[in-house]
Amino acid sequence: MPKILAVDDKKDNLTALSALLNALIPGCNVITAQSGAEALEKAKTESPDTILLDIKMPVMDGYEVCNRLKYDETTKHIPVIMISAIKTESEDLVKGFETGADAYLAKPIDEYVLIAQVKTALRIKKAEDHLRRQKDLLESTVQDRTAELLRTNEQLKHEINNRINAEKKYRMLIETMNEGLFLMDENFLITFANNRLFEILGYLKEKIIGMSVHNFLNVRNQRIFDEQMELHKKGDHTVYELIFIRKDGQKIPVIVSPSPIIDADGQFKGSLAVITNISERKQLETQLHQAQKMEAIGKLAGGIAHDFNNILTTIIGNAELALMNVIKDKSLRKGIKEIKKAGERAASLTRQLLAFSRKQIVQPKILDINELLTDMEKMLGRLIGEDIEMLTIPAPALWQVEIDPGQIEQVIMNLAINAKDAMPCGGKLTIETANADLDENYSHEHGIEEKKSGRYVMLAVSDTGIGMDKETHEHIFEPFFTTKKVGKGTGLGLATVYGIVKQNNGFIWVYSEPKQGAIFKVYLPEVKKDADPEKKEKKSVVKLNGSETVLIVEDDGLLRNLTQNTLQRYGYKVLDAENGEDAIRVCKEYDGRIDLMITDVVMPKIGGREAAKRLLPLYPQMKVIYMSGYTDDAIVHHGVLEPGLNFLEKPFTPKGLARKVREVLNQKVDG
């Protein structure tokens, strides 16, 4: 069972992390340490398979701990994943990797990315440990054999063929070993090879014997090989990497462990070499790099979301205000409506982009999946292409579910993309919904471990593609598992779907056979609450006008002007400021009551949270609405998504703004 050392000076963090690891990596043994010194001691005494290391700790921080671990011969091979709550700048990442860290994660940590990193580190550690053991065993075996040969007689020093005959008792060991082994003469011609080498290179035994090693290398690797052989002729045993080319043209990365044969006169007579296929390790490294690139893409999407949502809010808002002013001119109204419609489509695409990169703010809502499918239908059509026929079959009177709309969109998109990839020559994609009242017999018949009876909403995505065999079916929800070619897929799509469904107390069932297509059925529990309370509240609010004083704090000038014009239209008295520092100045110069503060979260100089903290003691009755277009990481970092705080997500419409303002001010009136 894997042994994981978790290091954090906060006991609560260790408890939470241990629980997460035990839940997602069954059978793992989690060891904890609350200081750098304790971590160094347990790393030596417990020999963990990987280390999760917090950076910010008293006395000895994570950088120093990692540096000491990597300089110690007994611990330098243990993978270290650094975890930071605040240090996420590029120079901090560079510093972490310079100390020897194998990965670097920032809090709050996406649990699936964390588990993927841990599992990858464990697999790489296991592969490297196996490689070292095989290398040690091989070196020991070669040394023993060489010593025995030197003890036989002088003739064996000059006759390599006689030496091979004398080693017949080792043939069984050589033929059953998992590594390729070959013997070559001073001209690099292969004189002996084991069965594993034939398998690696894809040649028959009689074809390989007598061939030059150069025949299996391209020009670049021939140069590397020749340079290493010059060193081997001097007795060097350095291990190095090469890329061998199979008979079918496939490139196989290997590690070469050589043992030069030098006679009593110091003459090079050939070499015994062991090659270890490291294709799996290289694939793991590629998958890890791809996961890191996906994370970087997600951060990029989050970075542009704020500015883009500001622009969209301004476009949609001004279009709506213009529609209020233009009454008779139908052609002008039509043009303005098209502008507003285009802005709303752009806002929808932005939400879908953030959902796809898992950077959206998670806000569960009560919804009808049929309505969501209708909204997504055009986008799904563009996604799967014209060569695939798409059919949606919505169930009448479908029950409602409670889930974040972005998450269920992500589930549908990932399943649709998976189906598209399974139909390279075209086919039919069917998406259907149904109400399902399940009992435990259904769970038992379909091999569902949860065995949860009850009422569920079923979402099914089926295709007429290539299908999958039983072995593939058993691994499809594992992170980084993919049947696609290298560079064509990350293996995270279905793992993400599985995580979202589990997070929302549902389950997923899959049926497929080779060449018979596949069907994925997602079951989400029915919710018996009333429809979205926000929608009800919006309908119940009749009067949106007011006369209170509102302070607007927004660094985007166009959006600030739109917000000001909107609230003035509804009768409010408006003060405005371009950032938190300016808001404090405006309040000092204003002699009167301020009923409400509407502030952006992330601004230069002083942000919205800090500005509100400074102004609330001066205006105890003042309410605060926070607004932002940033993603969940940024909002959580600034402390906005706390219970009881009023939040307005960008982009918003003028009516939506007025409704939110009236709602918050009425809370004040109602006590």
C-alpha positions in Angstrom: 0.0 0.0 0.0 1.3 3.5 -0.8 2.8 5.5 2.1 2.3 9.3 2.0 3.9 11.9 4.3 1.8 15.0 4.7 3.6 18.0 6.2 1.8 21.1 7.5 2.2 23.1 10.7 -1.6 23.3 11.0 -3.2 20.2 12.5 -6.6 20.9 10.9 -5.1 21.0 7.4 -3.4 17.7 8.1 -6.6 16.1 9.3 -8.5 17.3 6.2 -5.8 16.3 3.8 -5.5 12.8 5.4 -9.2 12.3 5.1 -9.2 13.3 1.4 -6.2 11.0 0.6 -7.8 8.0 2.5 -11.1 8.6 0.7 -9.7 8.8 -2.9 -6.7 6.5 -2.6 -8.1 3.4 -0.7 -5.6 1.7 1.5 -3.0 4.4 1.5 -1.0 5.0 4.7 -0.9 8.7 5.6 1.9 9.9 7.9 1.8 13.4 9.2 4.4 15.9 10.4 3.9 19.5 11.8 7.4 20.9 11.4 10.3 20.8 9.0 12.5 18.9 11.5 9.8 16.3 12.1 9.3 15.9 8.3 13.1 15.3 7.8 13.1 12.7 10.5 10.1 10.8 9.3 11.2 10.9 5.7 14.3 8.9 6.8 12.6 6.6 9.3 9.3 5.9 7.5 10.6 5.9 3.8 7.4 7.3 2.3 6.5 6.9 -1.4 5.7 10.6 -1.8 5.7 13.8 0.3 3.0 16.6 0.3 4.9 19.6 1.7 3.4 22.9 2.8 5.7 25.9 2.0 4.8 28.4 4.8 5.9 26.9 8.1 7.8 28.4 11.1 11.5 27.8 11.8 12.1 25.8 8.6 9.9 26.6 5.5 9.0 24.1 2.8 11.8 25.3 0.5 14.5 24.4 3.0 12.9 21.1 3.9 12.8 20.2 0.2 16.4 21.3 -0.4 17.6 19.1 2.5 15.5 16.1 1.4 17.0 16.3 -2.1 20.6 16.5 -0.9 20.2 13.5 1.4 21.1 10.2 -0.3 18.4 8.4 1.7 15.6 10.7 0.7 16.5 12.3 -2.6 14.5 9.8 -4.6 11.2 10.6 -2.8 8.9 12.7 -5.0 7.9 16.0 -3.3 4.7 17.9 -4.1 4.8 21.5 -2.7 1.6 23.1 -1.6 1.2 26.9 -1.1 -1.7 29.0 0.1 -0.4 32.3 -1.1 2.9 31.9 -3.1 1.8 31.4 -6.6 4.0 33.9 -8.5 6.3 32.5 -11.3 9.4 33.2 -9.2 7.9 31.1 -6.4 7.3 28.3 -8.8 10.8 28.5 -10.1 12.2 28.6 -6.5 10.1 25.5 -5.6 11.4 23.5 -8.6 15.0 24.7 -8.0 14.9 23.2 -4.6 14.0 19.9 -6.2 10.2 19.8 -6.0 8.5 17.5 -8.5 5.2 19.4 -8.6 3.8 22.7 -7.2 0.1 23.2 -6.3 -1.7 26.3 -5.0 -4.5 26.4 -2.5 -7.5 26.0 -2.7 -6.5 22.7 -4.3 -8.8 20.9 -6.8 -9.0 17.5 -5.2 -8.9 15.7 -8.5 -5.8 17.5 -9.7 -4.2 16.8 -6.2 -5.0 13.0 -6.4 -3.9 12.9 -10.1 -0.5 14.5 -9.0 -0.1 12.1 -6.1 -1.0 9.0 -8.2 1.4 10.2 -10.9 4.2 10.7 -8.3 3.5 7.3 -6.8 3.6 5.6 -10.2 6.9 7.4 -11.2 8.4 6.5 -7.9 7.5 2.9 -8.3 8.9 2.8 -11.8 12.2 4.5 -10.7 12.5 2.1 -7.7 12.0 -0.8 -9.9 14.6 0.5 -12.4 17.2 1.1 -9.6 16.6 -2.4 -8.2 17.0 -4.0 -11.7 20.1 -1.9 -12.3 21.7 -2.9 -9.0 20.8 -6.6 -9.6 22.2 -6.4 -13.1 25.5 -4.7 -12.0 25.8 -7.3 -9.3 25.2 -10.2 -11.7 27.6 -8.8 -14.3 30.3 -8.2 -11.7 29.8 -11.8 -10.3 29.9 -13.2 -13.8 33.0 -11.2 -14.8 34.8 -12.2 -11.7 34.0 -15.9 -12.3 35.1 -15.7 -15.9 38.4 -14.1 -14.9 39.0 -17.0 -12.5 38.4 -19.7 -15.2 41.4 -19.6 -17.5 43.4 -17.3 -19.9 41.6 -18.6 -22.9 38.2 -17.1 -21.8 39.9 -13.6 -22.0 40.2 -13.8 -25.8 37.2 -15.9 -26.8 33.8 -14.2 -26.3 32.0 -17.2 -27.7 33.6 -19.5 -25.1 32.6 -17.1 -22.4 28.9 -17.3 -23.6 29.1 -21.1 -23.4 30.5 -20.9 -19.9 27.4 -18.8 -18.9 24.8 -21.3 -19.9 23.7 -21.7 -16.3 22.6 -18.1 -16.4 20.6 -18.4 -19.6 17.4 -19.1 -17.8 17.8 -15.9 -15.8 18.6 -13.9 -18.9 15.7 -15.2 -20.9 13.1 -14.6 -18.2 14.2 -11.1 -17.2 11.9 -8.2 -18.0 14.7 -6.1 -19.6 16.2 -6.5 -23.0 19.8 -7.8 -23.0 22.3 -8.0 -25.8 26.0 -8.7 -26.2 28.0 -6.9 -29.0 31.6 -7.1 -30.2 34.1 -4.3 -30.6 32.4 -3.4 -34.0 29.0 -3.0 -32.3 27.6 -6.1 -34.0 25.1 -8.0 -31.9 26.3 -11.5 -31.1 23.7 -12.5 -28.5 20.3 -11.2 -27.4 17.5 -12.4 -25.1 13.9 -12.9 -26.0 12.8 -9.6 -24.3 15.0 -7.7 -26.8 13.3 -9.4 -29.7 10.0 -8.3 -28.3 11.1 -4.7 -27.8 12.5 -4.3 -31.3 9.9 -6.5 -33.1 12.5 -8.6 -35.0 13.0 -12.3 -35.1 16.1 -13.7 -33.4 17.9 -14.7 -36.6 17.4 -11.2 -38.0 19.0 -9.4 -35.0 22.1 -11.5 -34.5 24.9 -10.1 -36.6 23.2 -6.7 -37.1 24.9 -3.5 -36.0 23.3 -1.5 -33.1 23.3 1.5 -35.5 20.5 -0.3 -37.5 18.1 0.4 -34.7 19.0 4.1 -34.2 18.4 7.3 -36.1 21.2 9.7 -36.9 20.9 11.7 -33.7 20.8 8.6 -31.5 23.7 7.0 -33.4 25.8 10.1 -32.4 24.8 9.7 -28.7 25.6 6.0 -28.9 29.0 6.5 -30.4 29.9 9.2 -27.8 29.0 6.8 -25.0 30.9 3.9 -26.6 34.1 6.0 -26.6 33.6 6.4 -22.8 32.8 2.6 -22.4 36.1 1.7 -24.1 37.8 3.4 -21.2 35.8 1.3 -18.7 32.9 3.8 -18.1 29.6 2.3 -16.9 27.4 5.4 -17.2 23.7 4.7 -17.7 22.1 6.8 -20.5 18.9 7.1 -22.6 18.4 6.2 -26.2 15.5 5.9 -28.6 15.4 2.6 -30.5 13.3 2.2 -33.6 11.2 -1.0 -33.9 10.8 -2.9 -37.1 7.4 -1.3 -37.6 8.9 2.2 -37.2 7.7 2.8 -33.7 10.1 4.8 -31.5 10.8 3.2 -28.1 12.6 5.2 -25.4 14.9 3.0 -23.3 17.5 3.3 -20.6 20.8 1.6 -21.5 22.9 0.1 -18.7 26.2 -1.0 -20.2 29.0 -3.2 -19.0 32.1 -2.8 -21.2 34.3 -5.9 -21.7 38.0 -5.1 -21.4 40.6 -7.8 -21.7 43.8 -8.2 -19.6 45.7 -5.9 -22.0 43.2 -3.2 -21.6 41.7 -3.7 -25.1 37.9 -3.1 -25.6 36.3 -6.4 -26.7 32.7 -5.5 -26.7 29.9 -4.7 -24.2 27.1 -6.4 -22.4 24.1 -4.0 -22.4 20.7 -4.1 -20.7 17.9 -1.9 -22.0 14.8 -1.0 -20.1 11.7 0.2 -21.9 10.6 3.4 -20.3 7.6 4.2 -22.7 5.2 4.1 -19.8 7.2 6.5 -17.7 7.5 8.9 -20.6 3.8 8.7 -21.2 3.2 9.5 -17.5 5.5 12.5 -17.8 3.6 13.7 -20.9 0.3 13.3 -19.2 1.5 15.3 -16.2 2.8 18.1 -18.5 -0.5 18.0 -20.3 -2.4 18.3 -17.0 -0.2 21.3 -16.0 -0.9 22.9 -19.4 -4.6 22.4 -18.9 -4.3 24.1 -15.5 -2.4 27.0 -17.1 -5.2 27.3 -19.7 -7.7 27.4 -16.9 -5.8 30.2 -15.2 -5.6 32.1 -18.5 -9.3 31.8 -19.0 -9.9 33.0 -15.5 -7.6 36.0 -16.0 -9.4 37.2 -19.1 -12.9 36.5 -17.6 -13.0 39.6 -15.4 -12.2 42.2 -18.2 -14.3 40.3 -20.7 -17.3 40.2 -18.3 -16.9 44.0 -17.6 -17.1 44.6 -21.4 -20.1 42.3 -21.8 -21.9 44.0 -18.9 -21.4 47.4 -20.5 -22.6 46.2 -23.9 -25.7 44.3 -22.6 -26.5 47.1 -20.1 -26.3 50.0 -22.5 -28.3 48.0 -25.0 -31.1 47.5 -22.4 -31.0 51.1 -21.4 -31.2 52.1 -25.1 -34.3 49.9 -25.5 -36.0 51.7 -22.6 -35.4 55.0 -24.4 -36.3 53.9 -28.0 -40.0 53.2 -28.2 -41.4 54.0 -31.7 -38.5 53.3 -34.0 -38.9 49.5 -34.7 -35.9 49.2 -37.0 -33.7 50.9 -34.4 -35.1 48.7 -31.6 -34.4 45.6 -33.8 -30.8 46.6 -34.2 -30.4 47.2 -30.5 -32.0 43.9 -29.6 -29.5 42.1 -31.9 -26.6 43.9 -30.1 -28.1 42.8 -26.7 -28.6 39.2 -28.0 -25.0 39.0 -29.3 -23.8 40.2 -25.9 -25.8 37.6 -24.1 -24.5 34.9 -26.4 -20.9 36.1 -25.7 -21.7 36.0 -22.0 -23.0 32.4 -22.3 -19.9 31.4 -24.2 -17.7 32.9 -21.5 -19.5 30.8 -18.9 -19.2 27.7 -21.0 -15.4 28.3 -21.5 -15.0 28.7 -17.7 -17.1 25.6 -17.1 -15.0 23.6 -19.6 -11.7 24.7 -17.8 -13.3 24.0 -14.4 -12.8 27.7 -13.2 -16.5 28.7 -12.9 -17.9 29.8 -9.5 -19.9 26.7 -8.3 -23.4 27.9 -7.4 -25.9 25.0 -7.3 -29.4 25.9 -8.6 -32.7 24.1 -9.0 -33.1 23.6 -12.7 -34.7 21.6 -15.5 -32.1 19.7 -17.5 -34.5 19.8 -20.6 -34.3 23.6 -20.6 -30.5 23.5 -20.3 -30.2 21.0 -23.2 -32.3 23.4 -25.4 -30.0 26.3 -24.7 -26.9 24.1 -25.5 -28.3 22.4 -28.6 -26.7 24.9 -31.2 -23.3 24.9 -29.4 -23.3 21.0 -29.3 -24.1 20.9 -33.0 -21.0 23.0 -33.7 -18.9 21.0 -31.3 -19.6 17.5 -32.8 -19.6 18.6 -36.5 -21.8 18.0 -39.5 -20.8 14.4 -40.1 -22.6 13.3 -36.9 -26.4 13.3 -36.5 -27.5 14.6 -33.2 -30.9 13.7 -31.7 -32.3 15.0 -28.4 -35.2 13.2 -26.7 -36.5 15.2 -23.7 -38.8 13.5 -21.3 -42.1 15.3 -20.6 -42.7 16.6 -17.1 -39.1 16.0 -16.2 -38.3 16.2 -12.5 -35.9 18.9 -11.3 -32.3 18.6 -9.9 -30.1 20.8 -7.9 -26.7 21.3 -9.5 -24.4 24.1 -10.7 -25.5 24.8 -14.3 -21.8 25.1 -15.4 -21.1 21.7 -14.0 -23.9 19.9 -15.8 -23.0 21.8 -19.0 -19.4 20.4 -18.5 -20.8 16.9 -18.0 -22.8 17.1 -21.2 -20.0 18.6 -23.3 -17.4 16.0 -22.1 -19.8 13.1 -22.8 -20.6 14.6 -26.3 -16.9 15.1 -27.1 -16.2 11.5 -25.9 -19.0 10.2 -28.2 -17.7 12.3 -31.1 -14.2 10.9 -30.8 -15.7 7.4 -30.8 -17.2 8.1 -34.2 -14.3 9.2 -36.4 -16.2 8.3 -39.6 -19.5 9.9 -38.5 -22.5 8.4 -36.8 -25.4 9.2 -34.5 -25.3 10.9 -31.1 -28.5 10.7 -29.0 -29.1 12.7 -25.8 -32.2 11.9 -23.8 -33.7 12.5 -20.4 -36.1 10.5 -18.2 -37.5 10.2 -14.8 -36.3 7.1 -12.9 -37.7 5.7 -9.7 -35.0 3.1 -8.8 -34.8 0.4 -6.1 -31.9 -1.6 -4.8 -32.5 -4.4 -7.3 -31.7 -2.0 -10.2 -28.4 -1.1 -8.5 -27.6 -4.7 -8.0 -28.4 -5.7 -11.6 -26.3 -2.9 -13.0 -23.3 -3.3 -10.7 -23.8 0.1 -9.0 -21.9 0.1 -5.7 -24.0 2.9 -4.1 -27.2 0.9 -4.0 -29.2 4.1 -3.4 -32.9 3.7 -4.0 -35.0 6.7 -4.8 -36.2 9.1 -7.5 -33.6 10.2 -10.0 -33.4 12.3 -13.2 -31.6 10.3 -15.8 -29.4 11.9 -18.5 -28.3 9.4 -21.2 -25.7 10.1 -24.0 -25.3 7.3 -26.5 -23.3 6.9 -29.7 -22.9 4.5 -32.6 -19.2 4.5 -32.5 -16.4 2.0 -32.0 -17.4 1.0 -28.5 -15.0 -0.5 -25.9 -13.8 -3.8 -24.6 -14.2 -4.9 -20.9 -10.6 -4.0 -20.0 -11.1 -0.4 -21.3 -14.4 -0.2 -19.6 -12.9 -0.9 -16.2 -10.5 2.1 -16.4 -12.4 4.8 -18.3 -13.0 7.0 -15.2 -9.4 6.8 -14.0 -7.5 10.1 -14.2 -5.1 10.2 -17.2 -6.4 7.0 -18.7 -7.0 7.4 -22.4 -7.2 5.3 -25.5 -6.3 8.2 -27.7 -2.8 8.8 -29.3 -0.2 10.8 -27.4 -1.1 14.5 -27.6 -4.7 13.8 -28.6 -6.2 13.5 -25.1 -5.4 14.0 -21.5 -7.6 11.3 -20.0 -9.3 13.9 -17.7 -12.7 14.3 -19.4 -14.5 11.2 -18.1 -12.7 11.5 -14.7 -14.1 15.0 -14.4 -17.6 13.8 -15.3 -17.3 11.1 -12.6 -16.1 13.6 -10.1 -19.0 16.1 -10.8 -21.6 13.4 -10.6 -20.3 12.0 -7.3 -20.0 15.5 -5.9 -23.7 16.0 -6.6 -24.7 12.7 -4.9 -25.4 10.9 -8.2 -23.9 7.9 -10.0 -23.1 7.0 -13.6 -23.6 3.7 -15.4 -21.9 2.7 -18.7 -22.6 -0.1 -21.2 -20.6 -0.8 -24.3 -19.3 -3.5 -26.6 -16.6 -3.4 -29.3 -18.1 -2.0 -32.6 -21.5 -1.6 -30.9 -21.3 2.0 -29.6 -21.6 3.1 -26.0 -24.2 4.6 -23.7 -23.5 6.7 -20.6 -26.3 7.1 -18.1 -26.0 9.8 -15.5 -28.4 9.7 -12.5 -28.9 12.8 -10.4 -31.2 12.8 -7.4 -34.6 14.6 -7.8 -35.0 17.7 -5.7 -38.4 18.4 -4.2 -37.8 22.1 -3.4 -39.7 24.8 -5.2 -38.3 26.3 -8.3 -35.2 28.5 -8.1 -36.0 30.9 -5.2 -34.2 33.7 -7.1 -36.7 33.4 -9.9 -39.6 33.5 -7.5 -38.2 36.5 -5.8 -37.6 38.3 -9.1 -41.3 37.8 -10.0 -42.5 39.0 -6.6 -40.5 42.3 -6.7 -42.8 44.8 -8.4 -41.2 48.1 -7.4 -37.6 48.5 -8.4 -37.3 52.3 -7.8 -35.8 53.9 -4.8 -34.5 57.1 -3.3 -31.6 55.8 -1.2 -27.9 56.9 -1.6 -25.7 54.3 -3.3 -21.9 54.3 -3.5 -20.5 52.6 -6.7 -16.9 51.5 -6.5 -15.6 50.1 -9.9 -12.3 50.6 -11.7 -13.7 50.1 -15.1 -15.0 53.5 -16.2 -17.5 52.3 -18.8 -19.1 49.8 -16.4 -19.1 52.4 -13.6 -21.0 54.9 -15.8 -23.5 52.2 -16.8 -24.1 51.3 -13.2 -24.5 55.0 -12.3 -26.9 55.8 -15.1 -29.0 52.7 -14.4 -29.5 53.5 -10.7 -30.2 57.2 -11.4 -32.8 56.1 -13.8 -34.5 54.1 -11.0 -34.4 57.2 -8.7 -31.4 56.5 -6.6 -28.8 59.1 -5.5 -25.4 57.9 -6.7 -21.8 58.5 -5.6 -19.0 56.9 -7.6 -15.3 56.0 -7.0 -12.8 54.2 -9.2 -11.2 52.1 -6.5 -11.2 51.4 -2.8 -8.8 54.3 -2.0 -11.0 56.7 -4.0 -14.1 55.4 -2.2 -12.6 56.3 1.2 -11.9 59.8 -0.1 -15.4 60.3 -1.5 -17.0 59.3 1.8 -14.8 61.7 3.7 -15.9 64.6 1.5 -19.6 63.5 1.5 -21.7 64.7 4.4 -24.7 62.4 4.5 -26.0 58.9 4.8 -24.9 56.1 2.5 -27.4 53.3 2.4 -25.7 50.9 0.0 -22.2 50.2 -1.4 -21.8 48.3 -4.7 -18.1 47.4 -5.1 -16.0 45.3 -7.5 -13.9 42.8 -5.6 -10.5 43.0 -7.3 -9.2 46.5 -7.9 -5.9 48.4 -7.8 -4.6 50.0 -4.6 -7.4 48.9 -2.3 -9.9 46.1 -3.2 -13.6 46.0 -2.5 -13.4 43.7 0.6 -10.8 46.0 2.3 -12.7 49.2 1.4 -15.9 47.8 2.9 -14.1 46.8 6.0 -12.8 50.4 6.5 -16.1 52.1 5.7 -18.6 50.0 7.6 -17.6 51.4 11.0 -18.4 54.9 9.6 -21.7 53.7 8.2 -23.0 50.9 10.4 -26.4 50.7 8.5 -24.7 50.5 5.1 -25.3 47.3 3.1 -22.7 46.0 0.7 -23.1 44.2 -2.7 -19.9 42.6 -4.1 -19.7 42.1 -7.8 -17.0 40.4 -10.0 -16.3 38.7 -13.2 -13.3 36.8 -11.9 -13.4 33.0 -11.4 -13.8 31.1 -8.2 -10.1 31.0 -7.3 -9.8 34.8 -7.3 -13.1 35.4 -5.4 -12.4 32.8 -2.7 -8.9 34.4 -2.3 -10.5 37.8 -1.6 -13.0 36.3 1.0 -16.2 37.1 -0.9 -17.9 33.8 -1.1 -18.7 33.7 2.6 -22.2 32.9 4.0 -24.4 35.9 4.3 -22.6 38.2 1.8 -24.4 39.7 -1.2 -22.8 38.8 -4.5 -23.6 39.9 -8.0 -21.9 38.0 -10.8 -20.9 39.8 -14.0 -22.2 40.2 -16.6 -25.5 41.5 -15.3 -28.4 43.5 -16.8 -29.7 46.9 -15.6 -32.9 45.3 -14.4 -30.9 42.6 -12.7 -28.8 45.2 -11.0 -31.9 47.2 -9.9 -33.6 44.1 -8.6 -30.5 43.1 -6.6 -30.2 46.6 -5.1 -33.9 46.7 -4.1 -33.6 43.2 -2.7 -30.6 44.1 -0.5 -32.2 47.4 0.6 -35.4 45.7 1.5 -33.5 43.3 3.7 -32.4 46.3 5.6 -36.0 47.6 5.9 -37.3 44.2 7.0 -34.7 44.0 9.7 
